[in-house]
Amino acid sequence: MSAAEIIRSHAVPMEPIPAGREAGGQLRARIHAALFDVYGTLLISHAGDIAAAHKDQRTTGRLRTLLSDYGCTQSEDAVIAEFFRAVAKSHEEMRNQGIECPEVQIERIWQAVLGIRDADAARDFAAAFEMIVNPCYPMPHLEALFSGLRKKSIRMGIISNAQFYTPPAFQALCGGLPEELGFLRELIFYSYRHQVAKPCRDLFRMAAAALENLGIKAENTLYAGNDMRNDIMPAAAEGFQTALFAGDRRSLRIRADDPRCNGVQPDLVLTDWRQLLHHINE
């Protein structure tokens, strides 16, 4: 099966859980481009953290079956522990090469952990594993959001910590790859492709340069995400207007205890994607 088919086969409908936040704020300038985070922002993310998700007893049986299908006889806990060790080792090696916020390519991690030589098999495992431990599903009203932005000729893009299975997740859950939904290829920045992750500003700098090539200034660009540290802080530092998506309690990250977020405020707080169209209409 393709990654999209694997994701579709494991998908379970989910609804966001209200976070108890009020929408509000005001844009500072006209918007010509809107860029988005993916997990917890455009897609509901059940946990957003493998360390928390794999302890959920509901996933244990499915994980055991998946590991058995790939010839792994180790326990789920042992495999997860080895996974984290492999990620930490890769991160350390990349930091030693001068990469401040490194990103792994997840299929290579699983090849090492499970001893799988076939890269395609490792990718299949990784897609299934992700949907078991951290299932995702579209946030409500995405279709209205995308169609509304297209009608207003707002250029759409993505800046997200992601893996190879992120584009197929759009295909499986939203009816098409991001480019087929109206996102510009030159404005899509996934961490796995560049081996650098948020909250470092690298991906935002790349996006700002790509926007400049399109004749769009950072101040006329909105970046929306669910995490004050990973999304709002670096986007604001790069000069983008910002929107904190506070539509789901599971994934909202305020980071009140992180001193790096002191004094950082989003221009907008959104709890429903239709609200963004209202602000752009003003």
Long-range contacts (C-beta under 8 A, 24 or more apart in sequence): 1-124, 2-168, 3-123, 3-124, 3-127, 3-164, 3-165, 3-168, 4-168, 4-169, 4-171, 4-172, 5-172, 6-124, 6-127, 6-128, 6-131, 6-168, 7-127, 7-131, 7-165, 7-168, 7-169, 7-172, 7-173, 8-172, 8-173, 10-128, 10-131, 10-132, 10-135, 11-131, 11-135, 11-136, 11-137, 11-172, 11-173, 12-135, 12-137, 13-137, 14-44, 14-46, 14-135, 14-136, 14-137, 15-44, 15-140, 16-44, 16-139, 16-140, 16-247, 16-248, 16-249, 16-250, 17-248, 17-249, 17-250, 18-247, 18-249, 18-271, 19-246, 19-247, 19-248, 19-249, 19-252, 19-271, 20-249, 21-246, 21-252, 21-269, 21-271, 22-269, 22-271, 23-246, 23-268, 23-269, 23-270, 23-271, 23-272, 23-275, 24-268, 24-269, 25-243, 25-266, 25-267, 25-268, 25-269, 25-279, 26-267, 26-268, 26-279, 27-222, 27-241, 27-267, 27-268, 27-279, 27-280, 27-282, 28-219, 28-241, 28-267, 29-219, 29-220, 29-241, 30-220, 31-154, 31-220, 31-221, 31-222, 31-241, 31-280, 32-154, 32-155, 32-216, 32-217, 32-220, 32-221, 33-154, 33-155, 33-156, 33-157, 33-187, 33-211, 33-214, 33-216, 33-220, 33-221, 33-222, 34-149, 34-154, 34-155, 34-156, 34-157, 34-221, 34-222, 34-223, 34-224, 34-276, 35-156, 35-157, 35-158, 35-159, 35-187, 35-207, 35-221, 35-222, 35-223, 35-224, 35-240, 36-156, 36-157, 36-158, 36-159, 36-160, 36-223, 36-224, 36-225, 37-158, 37-159, 37-160, 37-161, 37-223, 37-224, 37-225, 37-226, 37-227, 37-230, 37-231, 37-245, 38-158, 38-160, 38-162, 38-166, 38-169, 39-136, 39-160, 39-161, 39-162, 39-251, 40-225, 40-226, 40-227, 40-245, 40-248, 40-250, 40-251, 40-252, 40-253, 41-139, 41-160, 41-224, 41-225, 41-226, 41-231, 41-245, 41-251, 42-138, 42-139, 42-142, 43-136, 43-137, 43-138, 43-139, 43-169, 43-173, 44-136, 44-137, 44-138, 44-139, 44-248, 44-250, 44-251, 45-134, 45-136, 45-248, 45-250, 45-251, 46-134, 46-135, 46-136, 46-250, 47-133, 47-134, 47-250, 48-134, 48-250, 48-251, 49-134, 50-80, 50-83, 50-133, 50-134, 51-80, 51-84, 53-133, 53-134, 54-80, 54-133, 56-133, 59-132, 59-133, 62-132, 63-129, 63-132, 63-133, 66-125, 66-128, 66-129, 66-132, 70-114, 70-116, 70-121, 70-125, 72-114, 79-113, 79-114, 82-113, 83-109, 83-110, 83-113, 86-112, 86-113, 94-195, 99-195, 99-196, 100-196, 100-200, 101-196, 101-197, 101-198, 101-199, 101-200, 101-202, 102-195, 102-196, 102-197, 103-161, 103-191, 103-192, 103-194, 103-195, 103-196, 103-197, 104-192, 104-195, 105-163, 105-164, 105-192, 105-195, 106-130, 106-163, 106-164, 106-165, 106-192, 107-164, 123-164, 123-165, 126-163, 126-164, 126-165, 127-165, 127-168, 130-163, 130-165, 136-169, 136-173, 137-173, 138-173, 138-174, 139-247, 139-248, 139-273, 140-247, 140-272, 140-273, 141-272, 141-273, 141-274, 142-174, 142-273, 144-273, 144-274, 144-277, 145-273, 145-274, 145-276, 145-277, 146-181, 146-182, 148-274, 148-277, 148-280, 149-182, 149-277, 149-280, 150-182, 152-277, 152-280, 154-280, 155-184, 155-187, 155-211, 155-214, 155-216, 156-181, 156-182, 156-183, 156-184, 156-187, 157-183, 157-184, 157-187, 157-188, 157-189, 157-207, 157-210, 158-183, 158-187, 158-188, 158-189, 158-190, 159-189, 159-198, 159-203, 159-204, 159-207, 159-223, 159-235, 160-189, 160-190, 160-191, 160-198, 161-191, 161-197, 161-198, 161-230, 162-190, 162-191, 162-192, 163-190, 163-192, 164-192, 166-190, 166-192, 184-214, 186-210, 186-213, 186-214, 187-211, 187-214, 198-227, 198-230, 198-231, 198-234, 199-229, 199-230, 199-231, 199-233, 199-234, 199-260, 200-234, 201-234, 201-237, 201-238, 204-234, 204-235, 204-237, 204-238, 204-240, 205-238, 207-238, 208-238, 208-239, 208-240, 222-267, 222-268, 222-276, 224-268, 224-270, 224-276, 226-251, 226-252, 226-253, 227-251, 227-253, 227-255, 228-253, 228-254, 228-255, 228-258, 228-261, 228-264, 228-266, 229-253, 229-255, 229-258, 229-260, 229-261, 232-261, 232-264, 232-266, 233-260, 233-261, 233-264, 236-264, 236-266, 241-267, 241-268, 242-266, 242-267, 242-268, 243-267, 243-268, 243-269, 243-270, 243-276, 244-268, 244-269, 244-270, 245-270, 245-271, 245-273, 246-270, 246-271, 247-271, 247-272, 247-273
